[in-house]
Amino acid sequence: MPLPFLTADRAFDEATDDIALPYDDRDQWRRPYRPGPWRVGASAVVLLVASFMLIAAMIIAFAGALQGALICALAALVVITFALRMLRIGTWVSARGLRQTGLFITRTMPWNAVVAVRTVQQPVRWLGLPRTVQGQALVLVRRGGEPLPGPLLTDRNADFLGRGTAFERAADTVEAWAHEYTRAN
């Protein structure tokens, strides 16, 4: 079963440097980078916990407590949903706009509401924890000056920690999408 949200499109990897936006279908929402090893590893551990919960539900069902087995299986489904949602976290782009997907909230900004997208040096959260360190962040400037609650990408989040070139490549790609579509509007 293909899981398209796990990988960026292969067209981006095969594109040459003179093609900034190598996608054929620009109306489809795409994450222009692969999820990082921290995010994939955390999701794998959560899925491992869910598998143990499902085994426990099976054992409870064989023991004859069907209500307990059902509760355990439903809890495992919630944990699986959490793990899959963790994999979807990130910045997505399409011809319609820019989408920032979080664990519980997804914000979509149409390109006509975006003034610019740029990389800045600022204190950023390390792996999403309260501790901040100096790093790079991709920030969005909206019309009307309303700030977003946080940056689109940082070089210290679960996708780019220890992968500086991957952050630069993803930031350049998102900036290229913003440049093309904000210029068109």
C-alpha positions in Angstrom: 0.0 0.0 0.0 1.7 3.3 -1.0 1.9 6.0 1.6 2.4 9.2 -0.4 2.6 11.4 2.7 5.9 9.7 3.7 8.0 10.8 0.8 8.3 13.9 -1.3 7.8 13.5 -5.0 10.5 11.8 -6.9 10.3 14.6 -9.5 12.0 16.9 -7.0 14.9 14.6 -6.6 15.3 14.1 -10.3 14.9 17.8 -11.2 17.8 19.9 -12.3 18.7 23.2 -10.6 17.3 25.3 -13.4 13.8 23.9 -12.7 12.5 25.4 -9.4 9.1 23.8 -9.4 9.4 20.3 -11.1 5.8 19.1 -10.3 3.4 18.3 -13.1 0.2 18.6 -11.2 0.5 21.8 -9.2 -3.0 21.7 -7.8 -2.2 18.7 -5.6 -0.9 19.4 -2.1 2.8 18.4 -1.7 5.4 18.5 1.0 8.5 19.6 -0.8 10.8 17.5 1.5 10.9 14.1 3.1 10.0 13.7 6.8 13.2 13.6 8.9 14.5 10.7 10.8 13.4 12.1 14.2 9.8 12.3 13.0 9.8 8.9 11.3 11.5 7.3 14.3 9.1 8.7 16.8 6.2 7.6 14.7 7.7 4.1 14.4 8.0 3.9 18.2 4.3 5.0 18.6 3.2 2.4 16.1 5.2 -0.2 18.0 3.3 0.7 21.1 0.0 0.4 19.2 1.0 -3.1 18.0 1.5 -4.1 21.6 -1.9 -2.6 22.5 -3.5 -4.6 19.7 -1.9 -7.8 20.9 -3.1 -7.0 24.4 -6.6 -6.5 23.0 -6.4 -10.0 21.3 -5.3 -11.6 24.6 -8.0 -9.9 26.5 -10.6 -11.0 23.9 -9.4 -14.7 24.2 -9.7 -14.4 27.9 -13.4 -13.6 27.5 -13.5 -9.9 28.4 -14.8 -8.5 25.2 -15.6 -5.1 26.6 -12.0 -4.7 27.8 -10.7 -5.9 24.4 -12.9 -3.4 22.6 -11.6 -0.5 24.7 -8.0 -1.6 24.2 -8.5 -1.9 20.4 -10.1 1.5 20.3 -7.2 3.0 22.3 -4.8 1.4 19.8 -6.7 2.9 16.9 -6.3 6.4 18.5 -2.6 5.8 19.0 -2.3 4.7 15.3 -4.1 7.8 14.2 -1.8 9.9 16.3 1.3 8.3 14.7 -0.1 8.9 11.2 -0.9 12.5 12.0 2.6 13.0 13.3 3.9 11.9 9.9 1.7 14.5 8.2 3.0 17.5 10.2 4.9 20.0 8.0 4.5 22.6 5.3 2.6 21.7 2.2 2.4 23.7 -1.1 0.1 23.8 -4.1 -1.1 26.2 -6.7 -3.9 27.2 -4.3 -1.7 28.2 -1.4 0.5 27.2 1.5 -0.7 24.8 4.2 0.9 24.5 7.6 -0.1 21.2 9.1 0.2 20.6 12.9 -0.7 17.8 15.1 -4.2 19.1 15.8 -4.6 22.2 13.6 -4.1 22.9 9.9 -3.8 26.4 8.6 -4.1 27.2 4.9 -3.2 30.5 3.4 -4.0 31.3 -0.2 -1.1 32.8 -2.2 -2.9 36.1 -2.6 -2.8 36.5 1.2 1.0 35.9 1.3 3.4 38.8 0.8 6.7 36.9 1.1 8.3 33.8 2.4 11.9 34.2 3.6 14.6 32.5 5.7 15.7 34.4 8.9 18.1 33.8 11.8 16.2 33.7 15.0 15.8 31.7 18.2 13.9 28.5 17.3 12.5 25.6 19.3 14.7 22.5 19.4 12.6 19.5 18.3 9.4 21.4 19.3 10.4 21.5 22.9 10.3 24.7 25.0 14.1 25.0 24.9 15.2 27.5 22.2 18.4 27.7 20.3 19.8 30.0 17.6 18.8 28.7 14.2 17.2 29.4 10.9 13.5 29.6 10.3 11.4 29.9 7.2 8.8 32.6 8.0 5.7 33.8 6.2 4.8 37.5 5.8 1.0 37.9 5.3 -0.9 40.8 4.0 -2.1 43.0 6.8 0.9 42.1 8.9 -0.8 39.3 11.0 2.0 37.0 12.2 1.7 33.3 12.2 1.9 31.5 15.5 5.3 30.0 14.5 7.6 29.6 11.6 6.8 27.3 8.6 10.1 25.4 9.0 13.1 25.5 11.2 16.5 23.8 10.9 16.0 22.4 14.5 12.7 20.7 14.1 12.1 16.9 13.7 12.4 17.0 10.0 15.7 18.9 9.7 17.8 18.4 12.9 21.2 17.5 11.7 20.2 17.9 8.0 21.2 21.4 7.2 21.3 21.0 3.4 17.9 19.4 3.5 16.5 22.4 5.3 18.1 24.8 2.8 16.7 22.8 -0.1 13.2 22.7 1.4 13.3 26.4 2.3 14.5 27.3 -1.2 11.6 25.2 -2.7 8.9 26.8 -0.6 10.4 30.2 -1.4 10.3 29.4 -5.1 6.6 28.4 -4.9 5.9 31.6 -3.0 7.8 33.7 -5.4 6.0 32.3 -8.4 2.5 32.4 -7.0 2.7 35.7 -5.2 4.1 37.3 -8.3 1.2 35.9 -10.4 -1.4 37.5 -8.0 
